[in-house]
Amino acid sequence: MKKIYTIPRAFLALFVLGFTSSCSLDAPLENEIIADEIDYSQSADMVLLARGAYNDLYSMEWETVPLIGVRGDDINAGGLGDQPLFANADNYRYDRNFWMLNSTWLNLYTDLINWQGAIEEIQKYQEAGASEQTAQQYIAEIKVMQGFEMLQLARLWGTILIPTSSVPADMFNVEPTDFAGVMAHISTLMDEAVPALPDMRPNQRTDIRGGVTRHTALAVKAMANLEAKNYPAVAEATSEIISSGLYSLSEDYYQLFKIPGKLNNENLLEYQYSDLGTGTGTSYRFPWDFYGPSSWSPARAGASQGWGFYEPSQKYIKFMLDRGETDRLETTVLFTPRGIEALQSDPAHAELPEFVSNTTREGDVFNNHPRYLFLSGKHYLPSTQLTQDRTNYGENKNMIVIRYAEVLLMHAEALVSGASSSVLSADEAVNLVRGRAKLDAISGVTLDNVLAEKFAEFGSEWGIRFYDLIRHDRTTELNYEGRTYPSSGRFYPYPLPQQDILPQLVGLEQR
């Protein structure tokens, strides 16, 4: 799919716009570009702007996701000997010249400015007679995308610049907004979006299958208010999602992250990709190679290997073993023989459950490699689930971004932190998640219980663990496996190329 916008305005080097083809909604969006001279009276064309916005969302470059998530005690960089600055980031040693910092900044800001342009164009269609309801829905969907990516920017850098127009040069006049201000802005943005969005699950939408709904907006609002420690607002937003009765936890945690889990009733936001069910021709895919094995014996001969990054930590694995976890551990971690030996060298884990094996239930075998001991299972697609004649690692796999399980545990976190709700108690919310994991119910849930459950449930997902520990001042838990978390470890430094361009960033370093 190509990005669908009008003639670009004068873009700075800060915002390099690439025309990439990487995704679809399992029925590919129209491969069209709005002409230089637009007839805004052609209301049917307005949907192209919404679809172009989804294309940008799903086109998140591969380096952005691991940079968001690598600093938690659930995940290590992996790829030993390659990308040393990425490994340094995992160890809380930051270099403002690191290319992934600048690339991630560009990726997110390019989306934000593109989306602002899309909103401006949709407004022109509305002024020319297009349905106000439809136009406002598309604008609301884009606001949710903006809110989610602004959340990531602020989590990464703290004080950021919030774009106010589609003209990149206007960024020179934007005053920085601190972390608390960004969270408040996102919350307000979601309040603006909710009334215009469909009241259904994403997988119930027929116009844009899997697209944003009011519950996606409410989830983003809850995430922003959780970061702001505004727990009543979190409880209010999550209570509305829960009381809708539309969402449920997938019965099969293992398959949730694979082809059978696509557009599941659990998913509130999901980046969608597709090979269109054909063995040749166009394929819209996320570059899962980053997470894949550098040495394996796939059950389906010819399936490609990967790069060997993003390694679950031994701390996480031992935590899960000590809890008696089965489904969640098998889903989250891929084992190599060396990894198994490393675990067994600890007398407390000399005897491992039978499912701990370097061979998955589908028959894929993960061999030893000097660059890692373990691999990320949530970013793994069994070779047997590849479409016939497709060979790229993980091809046709979607990326789950926000799940109902996160809504439930944010709800519980808010309640044990002082908020109230008549919809669901903290015990009930936590036990729904534990029940799916085949664990016994608990009572008198505390913050320790909630954070432990989130650790188990969201290992390797979107940096959730790191931000939980930061939010609750539990950073000593980030001292693990030879790492020492410094007082300056919360935010990355601004990329040097951006400080050279945007004078507002100079002197803004905060921790």
Secondary structure, DSSP 8 states (H G I E B T S, - for coil): -----SS-----TTS---------SSS--------SS--TT-GGGHHHHHHHHHHHHHT--TTHHHHHHTTSTTEEEE-TTS-HHHHHHHTT---TT-HHHHHHHHHHHHHHHHHHHHHHHHHHHHHTT--HHHHHHHHHHHHHHHHHHHHHHHHHHSSB----SS-GGGGGG---B-HHHHHHHHHHHHHHHGGGS-SS-GGG-SSSTT---HHHHHHHHHHHHHHTT-HHHHHHHHHHHHHT------S-HHHHTSGGGTT-TTEEEEE--B-TT-SSS--B---GGGGS-SSEE-SSTT------EEEE-HHHHHHHHHHT--HHHHHHEEE-HHHHHHHHTSGGGSS--TT-SSB-TT--EE--BTTBSEEESTT---GGGS-TT--STTTT--EEEEEHHHHHHHHHHHHHTT---SS--HHHHHHHHHHHTT----SS--HHHHHHHHHHHSTTSTTHHHHHHHHTT-GGGG--TT----TT-SS----HHHHHH-GGGTT----
